[in-house]
Amino acid sequence: MRILRTLAACLVFGLVLLAQSGPSSLVRAEGPAEFRFWRDVVRQPAKEDEILSFTLDSDMYAAMRDGLPDLRILDENDAEAPYQIEPDVEFREERTRHTGSLEVVSLREEGNAIEVRVRLPKDAPAAEGFQFFTPQVDFECKVKVFGSTDGAAWTPLVDNAMIFDYSRYMDVSQRDVALPSQGPQAGYRFREFKLSIEDVTDEKESPYKHLTRTFRGGKEEERKESTSVERRVFRIDRIAYFRHTTQQHVKKSRTAAYPVAGFEKEEDAQKQETILHVRTRREPLTSFTLQTPSRNFYRRAAVQVPEVHGVNTEWRTVGSVTLSNFHFRSLHREQLTVAFPEQRREEYRIVISNEDNRPLDIQGVKAEGNVYRAVFLAEEGKRYRVFYGSEGAEPPKYEAATVLATLRESFQPTPVTLAAQVDNASYGGEPGLTLRNVLNNWVFLGAVIGLMVVVLAWGLFHAGRQLENLPKEDCD
């Protein structure tokens, strides 16, 4: 029995040693070994403390959890540098459209056209174009525009512009006529205009048919179908001028294009849908843009993300839009982007409803999303390394936001870059998981089972020897 107890003690002692060997222990404080990857901060030599910032990229998003809690910045002495992650912003120009009323000077007919002479109000700004307000649908008219500074001499500004409405076919219309912005024909040079609108009278066939039936002797002898044609005059409720103002330094979150990790197309003939499977590296995406040579279409599309409920996976719609691409005569208009609230997913679906139309030729998908950066205070002469990618690291609690907010009133962060991603050689898994990893190792389990068999066999053998040495009782 002494040998049996010795073997059991060796087994327990070996298990403890194996669990505590390597770069990780069963219980230890959180440190660099918690993180799967690291990258050096590429910093120029500095003679004083600096506020530095670096942009998170696809490698980091792929390794980091939701909420980005698993990132640490350490100096050369393994001391943490407090940081904050924030959206990267940029300053853009924002254009706002304004419209105003025109003074109608005269209107006269010229065959199948009308000429409307208008004048800008005295204190009105220069016009960039004109907008026609009409209740009419299914029309097409040509518009010519002339400008004058004195009401006597007229300069041609726009020739053969088109205003139209194609509601009979699809929701496509154009009621604006833009003026040139540069050169001697620039609209801002003139205060009076002549608008020549052609094809103001057209003929529209009625969608209803008249049926005439002739009977003789109780039997139908003749049947005739006829349609009526309606003569229409183009009705204009009013004409307004429009212009745009630009607001400088509008602060908005910066976006960037992110690479798509995978793209597959599936046609569901039964549901009349095209399903695009898009794989990414969990970047913070906000839109997808389809790449297609198809033209003249108008389809509903939705972006969906997976939601796991037990063993079932359901797809939830996070954004939808009507995709369109029109190339008709002088009209070139497209809407191929589906926007949605920020998502960090590995897989998305884009579902396009084809109805009875031929599926679109989708050749690819472009992804775009928000840009985030980490900002931290770097001490003079120190080198820094960024660790990230952990399954159990808790969000750090720094006072960096308050400190940096105060400092950045006078100092802006200096952008730096990160070196290539490196696997953390000291990475040993999460705290408390080492024993589980050891027990899941088949080599270790095989050794433990073999040792237990040996111990059990020795115990049985030893017990059998003791039974043989017991005194035998007399059965008589």
C-alpha positions as CSV (number, residue, x, y, z in Angstrom):
1,M,0.0,0.0,0.0
2,R,2.9,2.3,0.6
3,I,3.9,2.0,-3.1
4,L,0.2,2.7,-4.1
5,R,0.1,5.9,-2.0
6,T,3.5,6.9,-3.5
7,L,2.2,6.5,-7.1
8,A,-1.0,8.5,-6.3
9,A,1.0,11.3,-4.8
10,C,3.3,11.4,-7.9
11,L,0.2,11.6,-10.1
12,V,-1.2,14.6,-8.2
13,F,2.2,16.3,-8.0
14,G,2.7,15.8,-11.8
15,L,-0.7,17.3,-12.6
16,V,0.1,20.4,-10.5
17,L,3.5,20.8,-12.1
18,L,2.1,20.4,-15.6
19,A,-0.6,22.9,-15.0
20,Q,1.8,25.4,-13.6
21,S,4.5,24.9,-16.3
22,G,4.9,27.2,-19.2
23,P,4.2,31.0,-19.5
24,S,0.8,30.7,-17.8
25,S,-0.3,29.6,-14.3
26,L,-3.7,28.6,-13.0
27,V,-4.0,31.8,-11.0
28,R,-2.1,34.9,-11.9
29,A,-2.6,38.6,-12.4
30,E,-3.6,39.9,-15.8
31,G,-0.5,40.7,-17.9
32,P,0.9,40.6,-21.4
33,A,0.5,36.8,-21.5
34,E,-3.2,37.4,-21.6
35,F,-3.1,38.8,-25.1
36,R,-2.6,36.9,-28.3
37,F,-0.8,39.6,-30.4
38,W,1.4,42.6,-30.0
39,R,2.7,45.4,-32.2
40,D,5.4,48.0,-31.6
41,V,4.5,51.7,-31.7
42,V,6.6,53.4,-34.4
43,R,7.5,56.7,-32.7
44,Q,10.0,59.3,-33.7
45,P,12.5,60.3,-31.0
46,A,11.0,62.9,-28.7
47,K,12.5,65.3,-26.2
48,E,9.3,65.8,-24.3
49,D,6.0,64.1,-23.4
50,E,3.6,63.7,-26.3
51,I,0.0,62.8,-26.9
52,L,0.0,60.0,-29.5
53,S,-2.7,58.3,-31.5
54,F,-2.9,55.3,-33.7
55,T,-5.7,53.9,-35.9
56,L,-7.2,50.5,-35.3
57,D,-7.0,48.3,-38.4
58,S,-8.5,45.0,-39.6
59,D,-6.0,42.8,-37.8
60,M,-6.9,44.4,-34.5
61,Y,-10.7,44.2,-35.1
62,A,-10.4,40.5,-36.0
63,A,-8.8,39.7,-32.7
64,M,-10.6,42.1,-30.3
65,R,-14.0,41.5,-28.7
66,D,-17.1,43.6,-28.9
67,G,-16.6,46.9,-27.1
68,L,-12.9,46.7,-27.7
69,P,-12.0,46.0,-24.0
70,D,-9.0,43.8,-24.7
71,L,-6.3,46.3,-25.6
72,R,-3.3,47.4,-23.5
73,I,-0.4,49.8,-24.1
74,L,2.8,48.9,-22.2
75,D,6.1,50.7,-22.0
76,E,9.5,49.0,-22.0
77,N,9.1,48.4,-18.2
78,D,5.7,46.7,-18.7
79,A,3.9,49.6,-17.1
80,E,0.5,50.3,-18.6
81,A,-0.1,53.6,-20.4
82,P,-3.7,54.8,-19.9
83,Y,-5.5,55.4,-23.2
84,Q,-9.0,56.0,-24.6
85,I,-10.5,54.7,-27.8
86,E,-12.5,57.3,-29.7
87,P,-14.1,57.7,-33.2
88,D,-11.7,59.4,-35.6
89,V,-13.3,62.6,-36.9
90,E,-12.8,64.9,-39.8
91,F,-14.1,68.3,-40.9
92,R,-16.2,68.4,-44.0
93,E,-18.2,70.9,-46.0
94,E,-22.0,70.5,-45.8
95,R,-24.1,71.8,-48.6
96,T,-27.7,73.0,-47.9
97,R,-30.2,73.6,-50.6
98,H,-32.4,76.8,-50.5
99,T,-35.3,77.7,-52.8
100,G,-36.9,81.0,-53.5
101,S,-39.8,82.5,-55.5
102,L,-39.3,84.2,-58.9
103,E,-41.1,87.2,-60.3
104,V,-42.9,86.2,-63.5
105,V,-42.6,89.0,-66.0
106,S,-44.4,87.5,-69.0
107,L,-45.5,84.2,-70.6
108,R,-46.2,83.7,-74.3
109,E,-46.8,80.7,-76.6
110,E,-44.6,79.7,-79.6
111,G,-46.2,76.8,-81.4
112,N,-45.9,73.8,-79.1
113,A,-43.7,75.7,-76.7
114,I,-44.1,78.4,-74.1
115,E,-41.6,81.1,-73.1
116,V,-41.6,82.2,-69.5
117,R,-39.7,85.3,-68.6
118,V,-38.7,85.5,-64.9
119,R,-36.7,87.9,-62.7
120,L,-34.9,87.4,-59.4
121,P,-36.2,89.5,-56.5
122,K,-34.2,92.6,-55.7
123,D,-32.4,91.2,-52.7
124,A,-32.3,87.6,-53.7
125,P,-28.9,85.8,-54.1
126,A,-27.7,84.5,-57.5
127,A,-29.5,81.5,-58.9
128,E,-27.8,78.1,-59.5
129,G,-30.8,76.6,-61.3
130,F,-34.6,76.4,-61.5
131,Q,-37.1,73.9,-60.1
132,F,-40.4,73.2,-61.8
133,F,-43.4,72.4,-59.7
134,T,-46.1,70.5,-61.6
135,P,-48.9,68.0,-60.7
136,Q,-48.3,66.3,-64.0
137,V,-46.9,62.8,-64.3
138,D,-45.6,60.8,-67.3
139,F,-44.2,63.7,-69.3
140,E,-41.0,64.8,-71.0
141,C,-40.1,68.4,-72.0
142,K,-37.1,70.1,-73.3
143,V,-36.0,73.3,-71.6
144,K,-33.7,76.1,-72.9
145,V,-32.5,78.9,-70.7
146,F,-31.3,82.4,-71.6
147,G,-29.9,85.0,-69.3
148,S,-29.8,88.8,-69.4
149,T,-28.4,91.6,-67.2
150,D,-30.5,94.4,-68.7
151,G,-33.6,92.6,-70.1
152,A,-32.6,93.5,-73.7
153,A,-29.6,91.3,-74.6
154,W,-30.0,87.6,-74.0
155,T,-27.2,85.0,-73.6
156,P,-27.8,81.3,-74.2
157,L,-27.1,79.4,-70.9
158,V,-28.6,76.0,-71.2
159,D,-29.6,74.1,-74.4
160,N,-31.8,71.0,-74.5
161,A,-32.1,70.3,-70.8
162,M,-34.7,67.7,-69.9
163,I,-37.4,67.7,-67.3
164,F,-39.4,64.5,-67.1
165,D,-41.4,62.0,-65.1
166,Y,-41.5,58.3,-65.9
167,S,-43.9,57.1,-63.2
168,R,-45.6,54.8,-65.7
169,Y,-42.4,52.7,-65.8
170,M,-40.7,53.4,-62.4
171,D,-40.2,56.1,-59.8
172,V,-37.9,58.3,-61.8
173,S,-38.3,62.0,-62.3
174,Q,-36.2,65.1,-62.9
175,R,-37.7,68.6,-62.4
176,D,-34.5,70.7,-61.9
177,V,-32.5,72.6,-64.6
178,A,-29.0,73.6,-63.4
179,L,-27.2,76.7,-64.6
180,P,-23.5,76.7,-65.6
181,S,-21.3,77.6,-62.6
182,Q,-18.3,78.9,-64.6
183,G,-17.5,80.9,-67.7
184,P,-19.4,83.7,-69.4
185,Q,-22.6,81.6,-69.2
186,A,-22.3,81.3,-65.4
187,G,-25.8,81.7,-63.8
188,Y,-24.6,84.2,-61.1
189,R,-23.9,86.8,-63.8
190,F,-27.6,87.3,-64.6
191,R,-30.7,88.5,-62.9
192,E,-33.3,88.0,-65.6
193,F,-34.0,84.7,-67.5
194,K,-36.1,83.4,-70.3
195,L,-37.2,79.8,-70.0
196,S,-38.3,78.1,-73.2
197,I,-40.3,74.9,-72.5
198,E,-40.9,72.7,-75.6
199,D,-43.4,69.9,-76.1
200,V,-46.0,71.4,-73.7
201,T,-48.8,69.6,-75.5
202,D,-48.8,65.9,-75.9
203,E,-51.1,63.0,-76.4
204,K,-51.7,60.3,-73.8
205,E,-53.4,57.0,-74.7
206,S,-56.1,56.0,-72.2
207,P,-55.4,52.8,-70.3
208,Y,-59.0,51.8,-70.8
209,K,-60.5,50.2,-73.9
210,H,-64.0,50.7,-75.3
211,L,-65.8,47.5,-76.3
212,T,-68.6,47.6,-78.9
213,R,-70.6,44.4,-79.6
214,T,-73.3,44.0,-82.3
215,F,-76.0,41.4,-81.9
216,R,-78.4,40.0,-84.5
217,G,-80.9,37.3,-83.8
218,G,-79.7,36.9,-80.3
219,K,-76.2,36.1,-81.4
220,E,-73.1,38.3,-81.3
221,E,-72.2,39.3,-84.9
222,E,-69.4,41.8,-84.4
223,R,-67.1,43.0,-81.7
224,K,-64.9,46.1,-81.8
225,E,-62.3,47.4,-79.4
226,S,-61.1,51.0,-79.4
227,T,-59.0,53.3,-77.3
228,S,-59.2,57.0,-76.7
229,V,-56.3,59.5,-76.8
230,E,-56.2,62.4,-74.4
231,R,-54.6,65.6,-75.5
232,R,-52.7,67.1,-72.5
233,V,-51.3,70.6,-71.9
234,F,-48.3,70.8,-69.6
235,R,-49.3,72.5,-66.4
236,I,-46.8,74.4,-64.3
237,D,-47.9,75.5,-60.8
238,R,-44.8,77.6,-60.2
239,I,-41.1,77.9,-61.0
240,A,-38.6,78.5,-58.2
241,Y,-34.9,79.2,-58.2
242,F,-32.5,77.2,-56.0
243,R,-29.0,77.8,-54.6
244,H,-26.7,76.0,-52.1
245,T,-24.8,77.3,-49.1
246,T,-21.8,75.6,-47.7
247,Q,-21.1,75.3,-44.0
248,Q,-17.4,74.9,-43.2
249,H,-15.9,72.7,-40.5
250,V,-18.7,70.4,-39.9
251,K,-17.4,67.7,-37.5
252,K,-18.3,64.2,-38.7
253,S,-17.0,60.7,-38.0
254,R,-14.5,59.6,-40.5
255,T,-15.2,56.5,-42.6
256,A,-12.9,54.3,-44.6
257,A,-13.1,51.4,-47.0
258,Y,-12.4,47.9,-45.4
259,P,-11.5,44.8,-47.4
260,V,-14.1,42.1,-47.8
261,A,-12.8,38.7,-46.6
262,G,-15.2,36.6,-48.7
263,F,-18.1,37.0,-51.1
264,E,-20.5,34.4,-52.5
265,K,-23.7,34.7,-54.5
266,E,-26.7,32.5,-54.2
267,E,-29.9,32.5,-56.3
268,D,-33.1,31.4,-54.7
269,A,-35.5,30.8,-57.6
270,Q,-38.4,29.8,-55.4
271,K,-38.3,33.0,-53.3
272,Q,-37.1,35.1,-56.4
273,E,-34.2,36.5,-54.4
274,T,-30.5,37.0,-54.8
275,I,-28.6,36.3,-51.6
276,L,-25.1,37.7,-51.2
277,H,-23.0,36.1,-48.4
278,V,-20.3,38.6,-47.2
279,R,-17.6,37.7,-44.8
280,T,-15.5,40.3,-43.0
281,R,-12.9,40.6,-40.2
282,R,-15.3,42.2,-37.7
283,E,-14.6,45.8,-38.7
284,P,-17.1,48.5,-37.5
285,L,-19.0,48.6,-40.8
286,T,-21.8,51.0,-41.7
287,S,-22.5,50.2,-45.4
288,F,-22.1,47.9,-48.4
289,T,-21.9,49.1,-52.0
290,L,-22.7,46.6,-54.8
291,Q,-20.5,46.3,-57.9
292,T,-22.6,45.5,-61.0
293,P,-22.6,46.3,-64.7
294,S,-26.5,45.8,-64.8
295,R,-28.5,48.9,-65.7
296,N,-32.0,50.3,-65.5
297,F,-33.2,48.4,-62.4
298,Y,-35.1,49.2,-59.2
299,R,-34.9,46.5,-56.5
300,R,-35.4,46.3,-52.8
301,A,-32.4,45.1,-50.8
302,A,-31.8,44.4,-47.1
303,V,-28.6,43.8,-45.1
304,Q,-29.1,41.0,-42.4
305,V,-26.9,39.8,-39.5
306,P,-27.1,36.4,-37.7
307,E,-28.7,36.1,-34.3
308,V,-28.2,32.9,-32.4
309,H,-31.0,31.6,-30.3
310,G,-29.9,28.3,-28.7
311,V,-29.2,25.9,-31.6
312,N,-31.1,28.1,-34.1
313,T,-29.7,31.0,-36.1
314,E,-32.1,33.7,-37.4
315,W,-31.2,36.6,-39.7
316,R,-32.2,40.1,-38.5
317,T,-32.5,43.0,-40.9
318,V,-30.4,46.0,-39.9
319,G,-30.7,48.1,-43.0
320,S,-32.6,48.3,-46.3
321,V,-32.8,50.5,-49.4
322,T,-34.1,50.5,-52.9
323,L,-31.2,49.8,-55.2
324,S,-31.3,51.6,-58.6
325,N,-29.1,52.2,-61.6
326,F,-30.5,54.3,-64.4
327,H,-28.8,55.1,-67.7
328,F,-31.3,56.6,-70.1
329,R,-30.3,59.2,-72.6
330,S,-28.8,62.1,-70.6
331,L,-29.9,60.6,-67.2
332,H,-27.2,58.9,-65.2
333,R,-28.3,58.1,-61.6
334,E,-27.5,55.2,-59.3
335,Q,-28.1,54.1,-55.7
336,L,-26.0,51.0,-55.0
337,T,-25.2,51.5,-51.3
338,V,-27.1,50.0,-48.4
339,A,-26.4,51.8,-45.1
340,F,-27.0,50.4,-41.6
341,P,-26.1,51.2,-38.0
342,E,-22.6,50.2,-37.1
343,Q,-22.1,46.4,-36.9
344,R,-19.1,44.2,-36.1
345,R,-19.9,40.8,-37.5
346,E,-18.0,38.0,-39.3
347,E,-20.8,37.3,-41.7
348,Y,-23.6,39.3,-43.3
349,R,-26.3,38.6,-45.9
350,I,-27.6,41.0,-48.5
351,V,-31.0,39.9,-49.8
352,I,-32.1,41.4,-53.1
353,S,-35.8,41.0,-54.1
354,N,-36.0,40.3,-57.9
355,E,-39.7,39.5,-58.1
356,D,-40.2,38.5,-61.8
357,N,-37.1,40.3,-63.0
358,R,-33.9,38.7,-64.2
359,P,-31.3,38.5,-61.3
360,L,-28.7,41.3,-61.3
361,D,-25.1,40.5,-62.3
362,I,-23.4,41.2,-58.9
363,Q,-19.6,41.0,-59.3
364,G,-18.5,42.2,-55.9
365,V,-19.2,44.1,-52.7
366,K,-17.4,47.0,-51.2
367,A,-17.5,47.6,-47.4
368,E,-17.2,50.9,-45.6
369,G,-17.2,51.7,-41.9
370,N,-16.2,54.0,-39.1
371,V,-12.6,54.6,-38.1
372,Y,-11.5,54.4,-34.5
373,R,-8.2,55.4,-32.9
374,A,-6.5,55.0,-29.6
375,V,-5.1,58.1,-27.9
376,F,-2.5,57.9,-25.0
377,L,0.0,60.1,-23.2
378,A,3.6,59.0,-24.1
379,E,6.5,59.8,-21.9
380,E,9.7,61.2,-23.2
381,G,12.1,58.6,-24.6
382,K,10.1,55.6,-23.8
383,R,9.2,52.8,-26.3
384,Y,5.7,51.4,-26.3
385,R,4.1,48.1,-27.4
386,V,0.4,47.5,-28.0
387,F,-1.1,44.1,-26.8
388,Y,-4.5,43.0,-27.9
389,G,-6.8,40.0,-28.4
390,S,-8.0,38.4,-25.2
391,E,-11.0,36.2,-24.3
392,G,-11.2,37.3,-20.7
393,A,-9.6,40.7,-20.3
394,E,-11.8,43.2,-18.5
395,P,-12.3,46.8,-19.7
396,P,-9.6,49.0,-18.1
397,K,-10.7,51.8,-15.8
398,Y,-8.5,54.8,-16.6
399,E,-8.8,58.5,-15.9
400,A,-7.4,59.0,-19.4
401,A,-10.6,60.6,-20.8
402,T,-10.5,63.4,-18.3
403,V,-6.8,64.0,-18.4
404,L,-6.5,63.9,-22.2
405,A,-9.6,66.1,-22.7
406,T,-7.9,68.8,-20.6
407,L,-4.6,68.5,-22.4
408,R,-6.1,68.4,-25.8
409,E,-7.6,71.8,-25.4
410,S,-4.0,73.1,-26.2
411,F,-2.3,70.0,-27.8
412,Q,-3.5,67.8,-30.6
413,P,-2.5,64.1,-30.8
414,T,0.5,63.2,-33.0
415,P,-0.5,60.3,-35.3
416,V,1.9,57.3,-35.2
417,T,1.8,53.9,-36.9
418,L,2.1,50.4,-35.6
419,A,4.6,47.8,-36.8
420,A,3.5,44.4,-38.2
421,Q,1.5,42.1,-36.0
422,V,3.4,39.5,-34.0
423,D,2.1,36.4,-32.3
424,N,2.7,36.8,-28.5
425,A,5.1,34.0,-27.6
426,S,4.2,34.2,-23.9
427,Y,0.5,33.8,-24.6
428,G,-0.8,31.0,-22.5
429,G,-4.6,31.4,-22.6
430,E,-6.9,33.0,-20.1
431,P,-6.7,32.8,-16.3
432,G,-8.4,29.6,-15.1
433,L,-8.3,28.0,-18.5
434,T,-4.9,26.4,-18.3
435,L,-6.1,23.4,-16.3
436,R,-9.0,22.9,-18.7
437,N,-6.5,23.0,-21.6
438,V,-4.3,20.5,-19.9
439,L,-7.2,18.2,-19.3
440,N,-8.3,18.4,-22.9
441,N,-4.8,17.4,-24.1
442,W,-5.0,13.8,-25.4
443,V,-1.3,13.1,-24.7
444,F,-1.7,14.1,-21.1
445,L,-5.0,12.2,-20.7
446,G,-3.4,9.1,-22.2
447,A,-0.5,9.2,-19.8
448,V,-2.8,9.7,-16.8
449,I,-5.0,6.8,-17.9
450,G,-2.0,4.5,-18.4
451,L,-0.6,5.4,-15.0
452,M,-4.0,4.8,-13.3
453,V,-4.2,1.3,-15.0
454,V,-0.7,0.5,-13.7
455,V,-1.6,1.7,-10.2
456,L,-4.9,-0.3,-10.3
457,A,-3.2,-3.4,-11.5
458,W,-0.5,-3.2,-8.8
459,G,-3.2,-2.7,-6.2
460,L,-5.1,-5.7,-7.3
461,F,-1.9,-7.8,-7.5
462,H,-0.9,-6.7,-4.0
463,A,-4.4,-7.4,-2.6
464,G,-4.3,-10.9,-4.2
465,R,-1.0,-11.7,-2.5
466,Q,-2.4,-10.7,0.9
467,L,-5.4,-13.0,0.4
468,E,-3.1,-15.9,-0.3
469,N,-1.3,-15.3,3.0
470,L,-4.4,-15.4,5.1
471,P,-4.8,-18.6,7.3
472,K,-7.1,-21.2,5.8
473,E,-10.1,-22.3,7.9
474,D,-10.9,-26.0,8.4
475,C,-14.0,-26.8,6.6
476,D,-14.6,-30.1,8.6
